[in-house]
């Protein structure tokens, strides 16, 4: 396994764990999602949803790998 493939795998594993942990704390109606774009090597953890009449949106973590 080359270094870039290993980094991708580690990132996805850690970001998924972070999203699962964050989902325990977000209010009802909102959720934390992971977005993986391996083609462009961009990885994102974000919060989306609605809490009452208020829109919830925000980036928790953004990572871009550059080779």
PDB file of N, CA, C, O and CB in Angstrom:
ATOM      1  N   UNK A   1       0.850  -1.175   0.000  1.00  0.00           N
ATOM      2  CA  UNK A   1       0.000   0.000   0.000  1.00  0.00           C
ATOM      3  C   UNK A   1       0.899   1.243   0.000  1.00  0.00           C
ATOM      4  O   UNK A   1       1.748   1.401   0.878  1.00  0.00           O
ATOM      5  CB  UNK A   1      -0.969  -0.005   1.231  1.00  0.00           C
ATOM      6  N   UNK A   2       0.708   2.110  -0.977  1.00  0.00           N
ATOM      7  CA  UNK A   2       1.555   3.298  -1.026  1.00  0.00           C
ATOM      8  C   UNK A   2       1.094   4.336   0.001  1.00  0.00           C
ATOM      9  O   UNK A   2       0.018   4.207   0.585  1.00  0.00           O
ATOM     10  CB  UNK A   2       1.544   3.904  -2.442  1.00  0.00           C
ATOM     11  N   UNK A   3       1.905   5.349   0.212  1.00  0.00           N
ATOM     12  CA  UNK A   3       1.673   6.329   1.260  1.00  0.00           C
ATOM     13  C   UNK A   3       0.345   7.080   1.080  1.00  0.00           C
ATOM     14  O   UNK A   3      -0.387   7.278   2.050  1.00  0.00           O
ATOM     15  CB  UNK A   3       2.822   7.316   1.296  1.00  0.00           C
ATOM     16  N   UNK A   4       0.032   7.495  -0.145  1.00  0.00           N
ATOM     17  CA  UNK A   4      -1.199   8.245  -0.391  1.00  0.00           C
ATOM     18  C   UNK A   4      -2.436   7.399  -0.109  1.00  0.00           C
ATOM     19  O   UNK A   4      -3.408   7.895   0.461  1.00  0.00           O
ATOM     20  CB  UNK A   4      -1.231   8.749  -1.831  1.00  0.00           C
ATOM     21  N   UNK A   5      -2.411   6.135  -0.500  1.00  0.00           N
ATOM     22  CA  UNK A   5      -3.531   5.232  -0.222  1.00  0.00           C
ATOM     23  C   UNK A   5      -3.698   5.049   1.278  1.00  0.00           C
ATOM     24  O   UNK A   5      -4.823   5.013   1.777  1.00  0.00           O
ATOM     25  CB  UNK A   5      -3.316   3.866  -0.907  1.00  0.00           C
ATOM     26  N   UNK A   6      -2.614   4.937   1.985  1.00  0.00           N
ATOM     27  CA  UNK A   6      -2.665   4.796   3.443  1.00  0.00           C
ATOM     28  C   UNK A   6      -3.244   6.048   4.096  1.00  0.00           C
ATOM     29  O   UNK A   6      -4.073   5.945   5.000  1.00  0.00           O
ATOM     30  CB  UNK A   6      -1.265   4.511   4.002  1.00  0.00           C
ATOM     31  N   UNK A   7      -2.814   7.233   3.646  1.00  0.00           N
ATOM     32  CA  UNK A   7      -3.351   8.485   4.177  1.00  0.00           C
ATOM     33  C   UNK A   7      -4.855   8.582   3.941  1.00  0.00           C
ATOM     34  O   UNK A   7      -5.601   8.990   4.831  1.00  0.00           O
ATOM     35  CB  UNK A   7      -2.640   9.684   3.538  1.00  0.00           C
ATOM     36  N   UNK A   8      -5.297   8.210   2.753  1.00  0.00           N
ATOM     37  CA  UNK A   8      -6.731   8.243   2.444  1.00  0.00           C
ATOM     38  C   UNK A   8      -7.504   7.343   3.404  1.00  0.00           C
ATOM     39  O   UNK A   8      -8.539   7.732   3.946  1.00  0.00           O
ATOM     40  CB  UNK A   8      -6.984   7.807   0.982  1.00  0.00           C
ATOM     41  N   UNK A   9      -6.990   6.153   3.602  1.00  0.00           N
ATOM     42  CA  UNK A   9      -7.650   5.192   4.474  1.00  0.00           C
ATOM     43  C   UNK A   9      -7.714   5.701   5.918  1.00  0.00           C
ATOM     44  O   UNK A   9      -8.759   5.610   6.562  1.00  0.00           O
ATOM     45  CB  UNK A   9      -6.924   3.847   4.420  1.00  0.00           C
ATOM     46  N   UNK A  10      -6.610   6.230   6.421  1.00  0.00           N
ATOM     47  CA  UNK A  10      -6.578   6.756   7.783  1.00  0.00           C
ATOM     48  C   UNK A  10      -7.517   7.941   7.948  1.00  0.00           C
ATOM     49  O   UNK A  10      -8.218   8.047   8.954  1.00  0.00           O
ATOM     50  CB  UNK A  10      -5.162   7.163   8.158  1.00  0.00           C
ATOM     51  N   UNK A  11      -7.532   8.832   6.961  1.00  0.00           N
ATOM     52  CA  UNK A  11      -8.427   9.982   7.016  1.00  0.00           C
ATOM     53  C   UNK A  11      -9.884   9.559   7.087  1.00  0.00           C
ATOM     54  O   UNK A  11     -10.639  10.058   7.921  1.00  0.00           O
ATOM     55  CB  UNK A  11      -8.208  10.874   5.812  1.00  0.00           C
ATOM     56  N   UNK A  12     -10.278   8.648   6.222  1.00  0.00           N
ATOM     57  CA  UNK A  12     -11.666   8.193   6.205  1.00  0.00           C
ATOM     58  C   UNK A  12     -12.042   7.536   7.530  1.00  0.00           C
ATOM     59  O   UNK A  12     -13.138   7.751   8.049  1.00  0.00           O
ATOM     60  CB  UNK A  12     -11.893   7.214   5.046  1.00  0.00           C
ATOM     61  N   UNK A  13     -11.142   6.745   8.066  1.00  0.00           N
ATOM     62  CA  UNK A  13     -11.400   6.066   9.339  1.00  0.00           C
ATOM     63  C   UNK A  13     -11.580   7.074  10.474  1.00  0.00           C
ATOM     64  O   UNK A  13     -12.534   6.974  11.245  1.00  0.00           O
ATOM     65  CB  UNK A  13     -10.252   5.096   9.671  1.00  0.00           C
ATOM     66  N   UNK A  14     -10.675   8.039  10.581  1.00  0.00           N
ATOM     67  CA  UNK A  14     -10.734   9.018  11.665  1.00  0.00           C
ATOM     68  C   UNK A  14     -11.911   9.984  11.506  1.00  0.00           C
ATOM     69  O   UNK A  14     -12.541  10.365  12.493  1.00  0.00           O
ATOM     70  CB  UNK A  14      -9.430   9.802  11.727  1.00  0.00           C
ATOM     71  N   UNK A  15     -12.206  10.376  10.275  1.00  0.00           N
ATOM     72  CA  UNK A  15     -13.317  11.296  10.031  1.00  0.00           C
ATOM     73  C   UNK A  15     -14.657  10.622  10.295  1.00  0.00           C
ATOM     74  O   UNK A  15     -15.585  11.262  10.791  1.00  0.00           O
ATOM     75  CB  UNK A  15     -13.268  11.820   8.594  1.00  0.00           C
ATOM     76  N   UNK A  16     -14.767   9.357   9.975  1.00  0.00           N
ATOM     77  CA  UNK A  16     -15.992   8.609  10.259  1.00  0.00           C
ATOM     78  C   UNK A  16     -16.206   8.505  11.768  1.00  0.00           C
ATOM     79  O   UNK A  16     -17.328   8.659  12.251  1.00  0.00           O
ATOM     80  CB  UNK A  16     -15.932   7.198   9.623  1.00  0.00           C
ATOM     81  N   UNK A  17     -15.140   8.246  12.504  1.00  0.00           N
ATOM     82  CA  UNK A  17     -15.235   8.184  13.968  1.00  0.00           C
ATOM     83  C   UNK A  17     -15.628   9.549  14.535  1.00  0.00           C
ATOM     84  O   UNK A  17     -16.438   9.622  15.459  1.00  0.00           O
ATOM     85  CB  UNK A  17     -13.891   7.715  14.584  1.00  0.00           C
ATOM     86  N   UNK A  18     -15.068  10.624  13.995  1.00  0.00           N
ATOM     87  CA  UNK A  18     -15.414  11.974  14.438  1.00  0.00           C
ATOM     88  C   UNK A  18     -16.891  12.269  14.179  1.00  0.00           C
ATOM     89  O   UNK A  18     -17.564  12.833  15.042  1.00  0.00           O
ATOM     90  CB  UNK A  18     -14.532  13.014  13.727  1.00  0.00           C
ATOM     91  N   UNK A  19     -17.401  11.899  13.012  1.00  0.00           N
ATOM     92  CA  UNK A  19     -18.810  12.140  12.676  1.00  0.00           C
ATOM     93  C   UNK A  19     -19.736  11.335  13.592  1.00  0.00           C
ATOM     94  O   UNK A  19     -20.771  11.839  14.026  1.00  0.00           O
ATOM     95  CB  UNK A  19     -19.080  11.778  11.201  1.00  0.00           C
ATOM     96  N   UNK A  20     -19.368  10.103  13.881  1.00  0.00           N
ATOM     97  CA  UNK A  20     -20.189   9.286  14.784  1.00  0.00           C
ATOM     98  C   UNK A  20     -20.235   9.902  16.180  1.00  0.00           C
ATOM     99  O   UNK A  20     -21.290   9.923  16.814  1.00  0.00           O
ATOM    100  CB  UNK A  20     -19.642   7.846  14.857  1.00  0.00           C
ATOM    101  N   UNK A  21     -19.110  10.396  16.656  1.00  0.00           N
ATOM    102  CA  UNK A  21     -19.056  11.051  17.962  1.00  0.00           C
ATOM    103  C   UNK A  21     -19.883  12.336  17.950  1.00  0.00           C
ATOM    104  O   UNK A  21     -20.631  12.603  18.891  1.00  0.00           O
ATOM    105  CB  UNK A  21     -17.596  11.356  18.356  1.00  0.00           C
ATOM    106  N   UNK A  22     -19.751  13.123  16.901  1.00  0.00           N
ATOM    107  CA  UNK A  22     -20.491  14.385  16.807  1.00  0.00           C
ATOM    108  C   UNK A  22     -21.995  14.151  16.705  1.00  0.00           C
ATOM    109  O   UNK A  22     -22.780  14.957  17.205  1.00  0.00           O
ATOM    110  CB  UNK A  22     -20.010  15.190  15.601  1.00  0.00           C
ATOM    111  N   UNK A  23     -22.406  13.062  16.067  1.00  0.00           N
ATOM    112  CA  UNK A  23     -23.832  12.778  15.928  1.00  0.00           C
ATOM    113  C   UNK A  23     -24.502  12.490  17.266  1.00  0.00           C
ATOM    114  O   UNK A  23     -25.725  12.586  17.374  1.00  0.00           O
ATOM    115  CB  UNK A  23     -24.034  11.605  14.997  1.00  0.00           C
ATOM    116  N   UNK A  24     -23.730  12.142  18.276  1.00  0.00           N
ATOM    117  CA  UNK A  24     -24.292  11.926  19.610  1.00  0.00           C
ATOM    118  C   UNK A  24     -24.674  13.249  20.277  1.00  0.00           C
ATOM    119  O   UNK A  24     -25.503  13.281  21.187  1.00  0.00           O
ATOM    120  CB  UNK A  24     -23.293  11.167  20.489  1.00  0.00           C
ATOM    121  N   UNK A  25     -24.054  14.344  19.808  1.00  0.00           N
ATOM    122  CA  UNK A  25     -24.226  15.646  20.462  1.00  0.00           C
ATOM    123  C   UNK A  25     -25.106  16.620  19.686  1.00  0.00           C
ATOM    124  O   UNK A  25     -25.558  17.613  20.255  1.00  0.00           O
ATOM    125  CB  UNK A  25     -22.887  16.273  20.682  1.00  0.00           C
ATOM    126  N   UNK A  26     -25.361  16.366  18.416  1.00  0.00           N
ATOM    127  CA  UNK A  26     -26.137  17.329  17.629  1.00  0.00           C
ATOM    128  C   UNK A  26     -27.609  17.261  18.009  1.00  0.00           C
ATOM    129  O   UNK A  26     -28.113  16.194  18.360  1.00  0.00           O
ATOM    130  CB  UNK A  26     -25.964  17.066  16.120  1.00  0.00           C
ATOM    131  N   UNK A  27     -28.298  18.391  17.942  1.00  0.00           N
ATOM    132  CA  UNK A  27     -29.721  18.403  18.287  1.00  0.00           C
ATOM    133  C   UNK A  27     -30.560  17.613  17.282  1.00  0.00           C
ATOM    134  O   UNK A  27     -30.138  17.373  16.151  1.00  0.00           O
ATOM    135  CB  UNK A  27     -30.228  19.840  18.366  1.00  0.00           C
ATOM    136  N   UNK A  28     -31.746  17.219  17.714  1.00  0.00           N
ATOM    137  CA  UNK A  28     -32.681  16.498  16.842  1.00  0.00           C
ATOM    138  C   UNK A  28     -32.974  17.342  15.596  1.00  0.00           C
ATOM    139  O   UNK A  28     -33.237  18.540  15.697  1.00  0.00           O
ATOM    140  CB  UNK A  28     -34.006  16.163  17.604  1.00  0.00           C
ATOM    141  N   UNK A  29     -32.927  16.711  14.438  1.00  0.00           N
ATOM    142  CA  UNK A  29     -33.182  17.411  13.184  1.00  0.00           C
ATOM    143  C   UNK A  29     -31.914  17.769  12.429  1.00  0.00           C
ATOM    144  O   UNK A  29     -31.968  18.098  11.244  1.00  0.00           O
ATOM    145  CB  UNK A  29     -33.967  18.654  13.450  1.00  0.00           C
ATOM    146  N   UNK A  30     -30.782  17.708  13.100  1.00  0.00           N
ATOM    147  CA  UNK A  30     -29.497  17.989  12.458  1.00  0.00           C
ATOM    148  C   UNK A  30     -28.663  16.715  12.465  1.00  0.00           C
ATOM    149  O   UNK A  30     -28.922  15.797  13.243  1.00  0.00           O
ATOM    150  CB  UNK A  30     -28.744  19.154  13.180  1.00  0.00           C
ATOM    151  N   UNK A  31     -27.669  16.667  11.599  1.00  0.00           N
ATOM    152  CA  UNK A  31     -26.774  15.505  11.562  1.00  0.00           C
ATOM    153  C   UNK A  31     -25.397  15.920  11.080  1.00  0.00           C
ATOM    154  O   UNK A  31     -25.235  16.953  10.431  1.00  0.00           O
ATOM    155  CB  UNK A  31     -27.347  14.399  10.654  1.00  0.00           C
ATOM    156  N   UNK A  32     -24.419  15.110  11.401  1.00  0.00           N
ATOM    157  CA  UNK A  32     -23.049  15.309  10.960  1.00  0.00           C
ATOM    158  C   UNK A  32     -22.745  14.280   9.876  1.00  0.00           C
ATOM    159  O   UNK A  32     -22.980  13.085  10.057  1.00  0.00           O
ATOM    160  CB  UNK A  32     -22.046  15.191  12.153  1.00  0.00           C
ATOM    161  N   UNK A  33     -22.223  14.754   8.753  1.00  0.00           N
ATOM    162  CA  UNK A  33     -21.959  13.896   7.601  1.00  0.00           C
ATOM    163  C   UNK A  33     -20.490  13.943   7.203  1.00  0.00           C
ATOM    164  O   UNK A  33     -19.795  14.931   7.443  1.00  0.00           O
ATOM    165  CB  UNK A  33     -22.834  14.306   6.419  1.00  0.00           C
ATOM    166  N   UNK A  34     -20.035  12.858   6.591  1.00  0.00           N
ATOM    167  CA  UNK A  34     -18.701  12.801   5.995  1.00  0.00           C
ATOM    168  C   UNK A  34     -18.857  12.807   4.477  1.00  0.00           C
ATOM    169  O   UNK A  34     -19.745  12.151   3.932  1.00  0.00           O
ATOM    170  CB  UNK A  34     -17.911  11.531   6.477  1.00  0.00           C
ATOM    171  N   UNK A  35     -17.988  13.552   3.805  1.00  0.00           N
ATOM    172  CA  UNK A  35     -17.965  13.575   2.344  1.00  0.00           C
ATOM    173  C   UNK A  35     -16.537  13.256   1.922  1.00  0.00           C
ATOM    174  O   UNK A  35     -15.594  13.938   2.322  1.00  0.00           O
ATOM    175  CB  UNK A  35     -18.447  14.970   1.765  1.00  0.00           C
ATOM    176  N   UNK A  36     -16.389  12.214   1.113  1.00  0.00           N
ATOM    177  CA  UNK A  36     -15.069  11.784   0.653  1.00  0.00           C
ATOM    178  C   UNK A  36     -15.003  11.906  -0.862  1.00  0.00           C
ATOM    179  O   UNK A  36     -15.794  11.280  -1.567  1.00  0.00           O
ATOM    180  CB  UNK A  36     -14.766  10.325   1.102  1.00  0.00           C
ATOM    181  N   UNK A  37     -14.076  12.702  -1.368  1.00  0.00           N
ATOM    182  CA  UNK A  37     -13.839  12.827  -2.808  1.00  0.00           C
ATOM    183  C   UNK A  37     -12.405  12.380  -3.076  1.00  0.00           C
ATOM    184  O   UNK A  37     -11.478  13.189  -3.075  1.00  0.00           O
ATOM    185  CB  UNK A  37     -14.085  14.307  -3.314  1.00  0.00           C
ATOM    186  N   UNK A  38     -12.240  11.084  -3.304  1.00  0.00           N
ATOM    187  CA  UNK A  38     -10.898  10.531  -3.499  1.00  0.00           C
ATOM    188  C   UNK A  38     -10.282  10.953  -4.827  1.00  0.00           C
ATOM    189  O   UNK A  38      -9.059  11.003  -4.951  1.00  0.00           O
ATOM    190  CB  UNK A  38     -10.946   9.021  -3.421  1.00  0.00           C
ATOM    191  N   UNK A  39     -11.102  11.251  -5.805  1.00  0.00           N
ATOM    192  CA  UNK A  39     -10.580  11.674  -7.110  1.00  0.00           C
ATOM    193  C   UNK A  39      -9.813  12.992  -6.987  1.00  0.00           C
ATOM    194  O   UNK A  39      -8.765  13.166  -7.609  1.00  0.00           O
ATOM    195  CB  UNK A  39     -11.731  11.824  -8.130  1.00  0.00           C
ATOM    196  N   UNK A  40     -10.340  13.914  -6.183  1.00  0.00           N
ATOM    197  CA  UNK A  40      -9.701  15.222  -5.989  1.00  0.00           C
ATOM    198  C   UNK A  40      -8.984  15.319  -4.639  1.00  0.00           C
ATOM    199  O   UNK A  40      -8.407  16.355  -4.310  1.00  0.00           O
ATOM    200  CB  UNK A  40     -10.744  16.334  -6.099  1.00  0.00           C
ATOM    201  N   UNK A  41      -9.026  14.236  -3.864  1.00  0.00           N
ATOM    202  CA  UNK A  41      -8.411  14.170  -2.533  1.00  0.00           C
ATOM    203  C   UNK A  41      -8.890  15.283  -1.606  1.00  0.00           C
ATOM    204  O   UNK A  41      -8.085  15.949  -0.955  1.00  0.00           O
ATOM    205  CB  UNK A  41      -6.905  14.236  -2.659  1.00  0.00           C
ATOM    206  N   UNK A  42     -10.211  15.479  -1.551  1.00  0.00           N
ATOM    207  CA  UNK A  42     -10.832  16.428  -0.634  1.00  0.00           C
ATOM    208  C   UNK A  42     -11.764  15.657   0.295  1.00  0.00           C
ATOM    209  O   UNK A  42     -12.532  14.804  -0.150  1.00  0.00           O
ATOM    210  CB  UNK A  42     -11.608  17.545  -1.410  1.00  0.00           C
ATOM    211  N   UNK A  43     -11.691  15.961   1.581  1.00  0.00           N
ATOM    212  CA  UNK A  43     -12.445  15.240   2.594  1.00  0.00           C
ATOM    213  C   UNK A  43     -13.095  16.261   3.524  1.00  0.00           C
ATOM    214  O   UNK A  43     -12.467  17.248   3.908  1.00  0.00           O
ATOM    215  CB  UNK A  43     -11.528  14.253   3.389  1.00  0.00           C
ATOM    216  N   UNK A  44     -14.362  16.019   3.886  1.00  0.00           N
ATOM    217  CA  UNK A  44     -15.146  17.022   4.592  1.00  0.00           C
ATOM    218  C   UNK A  44     -16.042  16.374   5.640  1.00  0.00           C
ATOM    219  O   UNK A  44     -16.655  15.335   5.394  1.00  0.00           O
ATOM    220  CB  UNK A  44     -15.986  17.832   3.606  1.00  0.00           C
ATOM    221  N   UNK A  45     -16.108  17.000   6.810  1.00  0.00           N
ATOM    222  CA  UNK A  45     -17.081  16.638   7.841  1.00  0.00           C
ATOM    223  C   UNK A  45     -17.920  17.893   8.061  1.00  0.00           C
ATOM    224  O   UNK A  45     -17.382  18.958   8.363  1.00  0.00           O
ATOM    225  CB  UNK A  45     -16.381  16.134   9.196  1.00  0.00           C
ATOM    226  N   UNK A  46     -19.247  17.767   7.907  1.00  0.00           N
ATOM    227  CA  UNK A  46     -20.101  18.930   8.031  1.00  0.00           C
ATOM    228  C   UNK A  46     -21.385  18.626   8.784  1.00  0.00           C
ATOM    229  O   UNK A  46     -21.817  17.478   8.874  1.00  0.00           O
ATOM    230  CB  UNK A  46     -20.423  19.473   6.673  1.00  0.00           C
ATOM    231  N   UNK A  47     -21.982  19.680   9.320  1.00  0.00           N
ATOM    232  CA  UNK A  47     -23.263  19.597  10.032  1.00  0.00           C
ATOM    233  C   UNK A  47     -24.333  20.210   9.144  1.00  0.00           C
ATOM    234  O   UNK A  47     -24.146  21.296   8.596  1.00  0.00           O
ATOM    235  CB  UNK A  47     -23.200  20.325  11.426  1.00  0.00           C
ATOM    236  N   UNK A  48     -25.457  19.513   9.003  1.00  0.00           N
ATOM    237  CA  UNK A  48     -26.578  20.017   8.212  1.00  0.00           C
ATOM    238  C   UNK A  48     -27.891  19.634   8.885  1.00  0.00           C
ATOM    239  O   UNK A  48     -27.945  18.692   9.675  1.00  0.00           O
ATOM    240  CB  UNK A  48     -26.526  19.465   6.764  1.00  0.00           C
ATOM    241  N   UNK A  49     -28.947  20.378   8.563  1.00  0.00           N
ATOM    242  CA  UNK A  49     -30.272  20.043   9.055  1.00  0.00           C
ATOM    243  C   UNK A  49     -31.025  21.258   9.536  1.00  0.00           C
ATOM    244  O   UNK A  49     -30.660  22.398   9.248  1.00  0.00           O
ATOM    245  CB  UNK A  49     -30.175  19.040  10.160  1.00  0.00           C
ATOM    246  N   UNK A  50     -32.088  20.990  10.276  1.00  0.00           N
ATOM    247  CA  UNK A  50     -32.948  22.035  10.826  1.00  0.00           C
ATOM    248  C   UNK A  50     -33.166  21.767  12.304  1.00  0.00           C
ATOM    249  O   UNK A  50     -33.393  20.626  12.708  1.00  0.00           O
ATOM    250  CB  UNK A  50     -34.304  22.103  10.071  1.00  0.00           C
ATOM    251  N   UNK A  51     -33.097  22.811  13.104  1.00  0.00           N
ATOM    252  CA  UNK A  51     -33.451  22.745  14.520  1.00  0.00           C
ATOM    253  C   UNK A  51     -34.555  23.778  14.710  1.00  0.00           C
ATOM    254  O   UNK A  51     -34.311  24.984  14.749  1.00  0.00           O
ATOM    255  CB  UNK A  51     -32.195  23.021  15.477  1.00  0.00           C
ATOM    256  N   UNK A  52     -35.760  23.270  14.825  1.00  0.00           N
ATOM    257  CA  UNK A  52     -36.909  24.167  14.845  1.00  0.00           C
ATOM    258  C   UNK A  52     -37.023  24.852  13.495  1.00  0.00           C
ATOM    259  O   UNK A  52     -37.122  24.186  12.464  1.00  0.00           O
ATOM    260  CB  UNK A  52     -36.786  25.211  15.985  1.00  0.00           C
ATOM    261  N   UNK A  53     -37.011  26.174  13.494  1.00  0.00           N
ATOM    262  CA  UNK A  53     -37.065  26.938  12.241  1.00  0.00           C
ATOM    263  C   UNK A  53     -35.694  27.443  11.822  1.00  0.00           C
ATOM    264  O   UNK A  53     -35.572  28.182  10.846  1.00  0.00           O
ATOM    265  CB  UNK A  53     -38.018  28.114  12.381  1.00  0.00           C
ATOM    266  N   UNK A  54     -34.675  27.051  12.549  1.00  0.00           N
ATOM    267  CA  UNK A  54     -33.317  27.520  12.276  1.00  0.00           C
ATOM    268  C   UNK A  54     -32.544  26.497  11.450  1.00  0.00           C
ATOM    269  O   UNK A  54     -32.509  25.315  11.790  1.00  0.00           O
ATOM    270  CB  UNK A  54     -32.575  27.810  13.588  1.00  0.00           C
ATOM    271  N   UNK A  55     -31.928  26.955  10.371  1.00  0.00           N
ATOM    272  CA  UNK A  55     -31.114  26.105   9.506  1.00  0.00           C
ATOM    273  C   UNK A  55     -29.752  25.888  10.155  1.00  0.00           C
ATOM    274  O   UNK A  55     -29.105  26.840  10.592  1.00  0.00           O
ATOM    275  CB  UNK A  55     -30.956  26.735   8.092  1.00  0.00           C
ATOM    276  N   UNK A  56     -29.323  24.637  10.214  1.00  0.00           N
ATOM    277  CA  UNK A  56     -28.005  24.291  10.753  1.00  0.00           C
ATOM    278  C   UNK A  56     -27.120  23.893   9.586  1.00  0.00           C
ATOM    279  O   UNK A  56     -27.472  23.011   8.802  1.00  0.00           O
ATOM    280  CB  UNK A  56     -28.096  23.135  11.817  1.00  0.00           C
ATOM    281  N   UNK A  57     -25.969  24.544   9.472  1.00  0.00           N
ATOM    282  CA  UNK A  57     -25.007  24.194   8.435  1.00  0.00           C
ATOM    283  C   UNK A  57     -23.637  24.708   8.885  1.00  0.00           C
ATOM    284  O   UNK A  57     -23.514  25.788   9.463  1.00  0.00           O
ATOM    285  CB  UNK A  57     -25.419  24.798   7.036  1.00  0.00           C
ATOM    286  N   UNK A  58     -22.645  23.925   8.610  1.00  0.00           N
ATOM    287  CA  UNK A  58     -21.305  24.350   8.983  1.00  0.00           C
ATOM    288  C   UNK A  58     -20.291  23.252   8.763  1.00  0.00           C
ATOM    289  O   UNK A  58     -20.601  22.064   8.846  1.00  0.00           O
ATOM    290  CB  UNK A  58     -21.277  24.793  10.422  1.00  0.00           C
ATOM    291  N   UNK A  59     -19.087  23.671   8.484  1.00  0.00           N
ATOM    292  CA  UNK A  59     -17.988  22.747   8.259  1.00  0.00           C
ATOM    293  C   UNK A  59     -17.261  22.511   9.572  1.00  0.00           C
ATOM    294  O   UNK A  59     -16.830  23.454  10.236  1.00  0.00           O
ATOM    295  CB  UNK A  59     -17.019  23.285   7.180  1.00  0.00           C
ATOM    296  N   UNK A  60     -17.131  21.252   9.936  1.00  0.00           N
ATOM    297  CA  UNK A  60     -16.378  20.884  11.126  1.00  0.00           C
ATOM    298  C   UNK A  60     -14.912  20.671  10.783  1.00  0.00           C
ATOM    299  O   UNK A  60     -14.023  21.102  11.517  1.00  0.00           O
ATOM    300  CB  UNK A  60     -16.965  19.622  11.767  1.00  0.00           C
ATOM    301  N   UNK A  61     -14.668  19.998   9.656  1.00  0.00           N
ATOM    302  CA  UNK A  61     -13.301  19.686   9.260  1.00  0.00           C
ATOM    303  C   UNK A  61     -13.212  19.570   7.744  1.00  0.00           C
ATOM    304  O   UNK A  61     -14.055  18.932   7.115  1.00  0.00           O
ATOM    305  CB  UNK A  61     -12.823  18.384   9.931  1.00  0.00           C
ATOM    306  N   UNK A  62     -12.198  20.183   7.162  1.00  0.00           N
ATOM    307  CA  UNK A  62     -11.908  20.052   5.742  1.00  0.00           C
ATOM    308  C   UNK A  62     -10.441  19.693   5.592  1.00  0.00           C
ATOM    309  O   UNK A  62      -9.577  20.355   6.167  1.00  0.00           O
ATOM    310  CB  UNK A  62     -12.251  21.360   4.965  1.00  0.00           C
ATOM    311  N   UNK A  63     -10.153  18.646   4.820  1.00  0.00           N
ATOM    312  CA  UNK A  63      -8.774  18.216   4.576  1.00  0.00           C
ATOM    313  C   UNK A  63      -8.590  18.006   3.086  1.00  0.00           C
ATOM    314  O   UNK A  63      -9.421  17.376   2.432  1.00  0.00           O
ATOM    315  CB  UNK A  63      -8.434  16.915   5.366  1.00  0.00           C
ATOM    316  N   UNK A  64      -7.491  18.537   2.549  1.00  0.00           N
ATOM    317  CA  UNK A  64      -7.141  18.293   1.150  1.00  0.00           C
ATOM    318  C   UNK A  64      -5.725  17.737   1.113  1.00  0.00           C
ATOM    319  O   UNK A  64      -4.786  18.353   1.617  1.00  0.00           O
ATOM    320  CB  UNK A  64      -7.260  19.603   0.286  1.00  0.00           C
ATOM    321  N   UNK A  65      -5.589  16.562   0.509  1.00  0.00           N
ATOM    322  CA  UNK A  65      -4.262  15.968   0.356  1.00  0.00           C
ATOM    323  C   UNK A  65      -3.614  16.498  -0.919  1.00  0.00           C
ATOM    324  O   UNK A  65      -4.250  16.573  -1.970  1.00  0.00           O
ATOM    325  CB  UNK A  65      -4.348  14.415   0.323  1.00  0.00           C
ATOM    326  N   UNK A  66      -2.371  16.856  -0.811  1.00  0.00           N
ATOM    327  CA  UNK A  66      -1.643  17.325  -1.994  1.00  0.00           C
ATOM    328  C   UNK A  66      -0.398  16.473  -2.144  1.00  0.00           C
ATOM    329  O   UNK A  66       0.427  16.380  -1.236  1.00  0.00           O
ATOM    330  CB  UNK A  66      -1.275  18.846  -1.883  1.00  0.00           C
ATOM    331  N   UNK A  67      -0.282  15.864  -3.287  1.00  0.00           N
ATOM    332  CA  UNK A  67       0.871  14.981  -3.527  1.00  0.00           C
ATOM    333  C   UNK A  67       1.977  15.709  -4.253  1.00  0.00           C
ATOM    334  O   UNK A  67       3.020  15.121  -4.538  1.00  0.00           O
ATOM    335  CB  UNK A  67       0.452  13.752  -4.330  1.00  0.00           C
TER     336      UNK A  67
END
